[in-house]
Amino acid sequence: MKTAMTAIAALAVMATSAAAQDVCMKASEMQSSLIEWYGERPVAEPTQNDTRLWVSDASGSWTLVRNVSGGKACVVAQGRNWSADMDAQDMVAAIQARTEG
């Protein structure tokens, strides 16, 4: 049942996701911006391609960020409808499949 709920929640999040418009900056600045502006925090370890999901339980916003060469980080995707009962790793996989597919 939890797997079905996670899949439904991931689809709801994906339906509201917006493709990022190449927003890149120093990784430290990206982290500060996500924390200070959006109240987001990382919820999963970085993936093999150094992508990490940041979320806000308060607002429901989420941002998928990839660290790239030169100490920079870029927004891969962002959206709303994050819920604390969602599985972050499943969500990252679903978002990456949609944005990279």
LOGU-96424 format. One line per field, with one value per residue (C-alpha): residue in three letters; x, y, z. Coordinates in steps of 0.1 Angstrom, whole numbers, plus 2048, in hexadecimal, padded with zeros to 3 digits. Layout:
LOGU-96424
mipa = [ALA/...]
xx = [X/...]
yy = [Y/...]
zz = [Z/...]
END
This chain:
LOGU-96424
mipa = [MET/LYS/THR/ALA/MET/THR/ALA/ILE/ALA/ALA/LEU/ALA/VAL/MET/ALA/THR/SER/ALA/ALA/ALA/GLN/ASP/VAL/CYS/MET/LYS/ALA/SER/GLU/MET/GLN/SER/SER/LEU/ILE/GLU/TRP/TYR/GLY/GLU/ARG/PRO/VAL/ALA/GLU/PRO/THR/GLN/ASN/ASP/THR/ARG/LEU/TRP/VAL/SER/ASP/ALA/SER/GLY/SER/TRP/THR/LEU/VAL/ARG/ASN/VAL/SER/GLY/GLY/LYS/ALA/CYS/VAL/VAL/ALA/GLN/GLY/ARG/ASN/TRP/SER/ALA/ASP/MET/ASP/ALA/GLN/ASP/MET/VAL/ALA/ALA/ILE/GLN/ALA/ARG/THR/GLU/GLY]
xx = [800/81C/82D/80C/809/82D/826/806/818/835/81E/80C/82D/839/819/822/847/856/876/892/89E/8C4/8C6/8EA/900/91B/910/914/8FD/8E4/8E3/8DF/8C4/8B0/8B2/8AC/894/87F/885/890/8A7/8B7/8A3/8B8/8DC/8EA/8E4/900/8FF/901/8DC/8CB/8A6/89F/87C/868/84F/83F/838/839/853/86F/88E/8A3/8C7/8E5/909/91E/942/953/941/920/8FD/8E0/8BA/8AE/889/873/850/836/821/83E/831/845/837/846/864/880/894/876/86D/890/890/86D/877/898/886/86F/889/8A4/88D]
yy = [800/818/811/81A/83A/843/83E/852/86E/86E/871/88E/89F/898/8A7/8C8/8C7/8E2/8DC/8F2/90E/908/919/913/923/91A/8FB/90E/92A/911/900/921/92C/90C/90E/934/93C/91C/90B/8EC/8D1/8B2/892/878/871/87C/864/856/874/88B/896/89D/8A5/8C2/8C7/8DD/8CB/8ED/8F9/8D8/8E6/8D0/8D6/8BC/8C8/8BA/8C3/8C8/8CF/8EE/8EE/8F8/8EB/8EC/8E8/8CA/8CD/8DD/8DB/8DA/8BF/8AF/89B/88E/86B/869/854/86C/853/846/86A/873/854/85E/882/879/860/87B/897/882/86B]
zz = [800/809/7E7/7D5/7EA/7E2/7BD/7BD/7D1/7B9/79B/7AC/7B1/78E/780/790/788/773/75F/76B/755/75A/77B/786/7A1/7B9/7CD/7EE/7E1/7D5/7F7/809/7F1/7F5/81B/820/804/802/824/812/81F/80E/813/801/7FB/7DA/7BD/7A8/791/7AF/7AF/7D0/7D9/7F0/7FF/816/82C/835/811/7FE/7E6/7D8/7C3/7B2/7B0/79E/7A7/788/781/78E/7AF/7A0/7A5/78D/792/77F/788/7A2/7AD/7C9/7DC/7EF/80D/82A/825/802/7FA/7EF/7DC/7C8/7C0/7B4/79D/78F/78A/779/762/757/753/743/72F]
END
